[in-house]
C-alpha cells in the first residue's frame, strides 16, 4: 500500500504542486486584486525564460528529428497524417461551435462599446496573410518567436538537407540531437519555477479579468463558450485519445495533460507551452521523431480552440449587424475562415489580431466592428489556447497510431504498465 502511495505521489507530484501554486495565485488575484497585479513580474520572468529558449528548442528538435530520420518515407507519412489530423479536428471543433451558436442566442444582452483607436489597425489581403505566415524577408527574423511557422519550415528544410549528405550529415545530426537535449534540460530547470511563475500569472489574470467576468461578456462566455471548452477538453480529447490507444491511451493522456493545459491557460501561448508539451508527450510514449515534428508545428497550426473562438466571433458580428448565421454557404465559409484564422492566431499570446483582421476583411465588416471581436477575443483566448496546446498532445498520439498501428502504446509499456525508457 505504501509503495502504491509513493508511486501516485511520484506520478502526480509536479501537477499537484503546480495546481497548488495556480490555486494560491487565483485566490490572491480574487481577494486582493491590487496585490495580484503587482505579482505579474514574477509571472513575466517565467514567461520570458520559456520564450528565450523556445526558438532554439524548435530549431534543434525539428532539424535533428528530420536529419536523423533515415527513412524519408516515414517523415512523409508523419507530415501527411499530421495534416489530416489537424484538419479533421479543426473541422469537428468548428462544426460543434456552429451548431452551438445557432442553438443559443449568444448576442442577447451583449453590449460592447466601440473603441475608435482600433481603426488604426492595418488590414492585410489574404495573399499577404499567406506570405507573412510562411516566409520572412531576413534570416534574423527567423530567430523571433513571432515567426514560428517560417522557422519550422526552415528547420524541416535544414534537417532534410543535412540528411541528404548521408554519412557526412550523420555527424551533424548527432550534434543537433545533443543540442536539442541540452535545451530540453534547460526547460526542466525552468519548470522548477513554474508553480511560482504560473501562480503569479494567474494572480494577475484573475485580478485583471475579474471585473469583466461579472459584466455582459460573461453571459456569452459562461453560458456557452467556457462550458463548451470544458466539455470538448474532457469528452472530445477522451474520444481522440481512445482512438489513438484505447482506454490506456486516454488514461496516459489525461495523466500528463494537466501541465501543458495549465501552462497554456496562464500564458495564453501555445509556443510558451511547447517545451512543457514535449516533455508531457515523452511521458505519453509518443516517439521522439513524431513529437518533435508534430508538436512544434501544432503550436502554430493546430487550431481546435482557435476555431471555437473564430466561429464565436463571426456569429457575434453576424448577430450584432443583423445578418443570419445560417445556410450551407455561410457556415462553410465560416468554418474555412476559422481554420485559416486559427493557423495565424495560434502560438502568440493574445495574438488574435491578425486572425480577427482576416475575419473583418473576408466578411466586409466595417472597421468600427474590430473592437467588438477584439474584446471578445481577449476573453476567449485563454481557454482557446488551452484547447490548442493540450490538443497538440492528443494529436501527436493520433498521428502515432496512424503511423505505427493501433498497438503502438502497448509496445512502449512494460509488464507493469510503466513507460519504457527511450
Helices and strands as residue ranges (DSSP letters): H 2-31, H 33-38, H 40-67, H 72-103, G 116-120, H 126-134, G 139-143, G 145-147, H 148-164, H 167-191, H 194-213, H 216-220, I 221-225, H 226-231, I 232-236, H 237-267, H 270-284, H 288-301, H 304-320, H 328-345, H 353-363, G 367-369, H 370-404, G 410-412
